[in-house]
Amino acid sequence: MTSVPFFQLPFTVPNATGITLDQTKIGPLFPSTAEVQAQAHWLFGGDNPQYRDLLNDAVLAKPPFTLAVTAGGSGYTSAPSVTLTGGGGSGAAAVAVINTTTGAVTNIHILAPGSGYTSPPTVTLTGGGGSGATATASMNAAAPTLGAGFVTVSGQSGLMSPFYDGNNQTLISVIKLPVTPSATQIAMGYWSPAPVGGGIGYYNSSGAWTFGTRTTPNDTGALQTVVAPPTTVADTWLWLAMTHSPTQRTVMWGGGAYDSRTVTKFVSPTPGKVGIGNNGGTSFAGAITCAEFIVFDHPLSQAELTGVYGRSKARLGTRGIALF
């Protein structure tokens, strides 16, 4: 019989053969315990300075360096390959973005942060049918700020998980709404111009939550704007969920509002790793404050999302954070 960790059953079963338990109706023994069906589950604050998850010790990491195009070159008909060498680390990956009209390289986005870098790696661009493009790396001085039960990221201090953006996935985050919206803030996901794509939930400077999904390599995304609680209430915490299946995107916010739409998500052969805040490039670099981030490797149903919301409310309540 498979055990269910951290959960309490109201009875004992001497012989479990033939008995099936509905795990959606089993409540947590301790409200602060993790979502055991998730790939990873992070709670933030001074008690978790290394951003380790509650299930498997997976770590969220900011990109150790930033990348900038120093010359766009010309004649590129496809994005050149990006090679990162040196710097004392390993595992980092990036993708170039081109302007299909001018044939120049316009940007480079980080796909995976890697680890162990003590100095900027050398950036080499090859292929793509063009020439002359160059780029450079600089160590990333931006740093997240830890608070009482939360983390704030801004600029390029966004945190990337070990998990790639995908087409069967659920992302959940708990975000503090700003009193005055400013720059666009990414709550969760991964987003980049062509050819990577991705899916994100973000809060724009007009005060609206928007969920975006790239449906082809070169589109601007199938956008979905949702109504959030008033932003004039200080310290209002909002629970957000976004699921993707091969043909559907579902969002839930505030624990009750729910919307599901037909969207065929483009998944790049070189996807980025999902996270919170701006973690791939220079766009959408507003500050975001997050108390919880959860990644599932499958799309949750509305009933399952409602269950997670209730458990999040209990978990975070013990940490002094009251959900809307």
KAUR-V447622 format. One record per run of one state. SS is the DSSP state (a for helix, b for strand, c for the rest). FROM is the first residue (numbers start at 1). TO is the last residue. If there is no record, write none. Layout:
BEGIN
SS/FROM/TO  SS/FROM/TO
END
This chain:
BEGIN
c/1/6  b/7/7  c/8/22  a/23/25  c/26/27  b/28/28  c/29/39  b/40/43  c/44/45  a/46/48  c/49/51  b/52/52  c/53/58  b/59/59  c/60/60  b/61/61  c/62/64  b/65/74  c/75/80  b/81/85  c/86/89  b/90/99  c/100/103  b/104/115  c/116/121  b/122/126  c/127/130  b/131/139  c/140/144  b/145/147  c/148/149  b/150/153  c/154/158  b/159/164  c/165/168  b/169/177  c/178/184  b/185/192  c/193/196  b/197/203  c/204/208  b/209/213  c/214/221  b/222/226  c/227/235  b/236/245  c/246/247  b/248/253  c/254/256  b/257/262  c/263/266  b/267/267  c/268/272  b/273/276  c/277/284  b/285/285  c/286/287  b/288/296  c/297/301  a/302/317  c/318/322  b/323/323  c/324/324
END
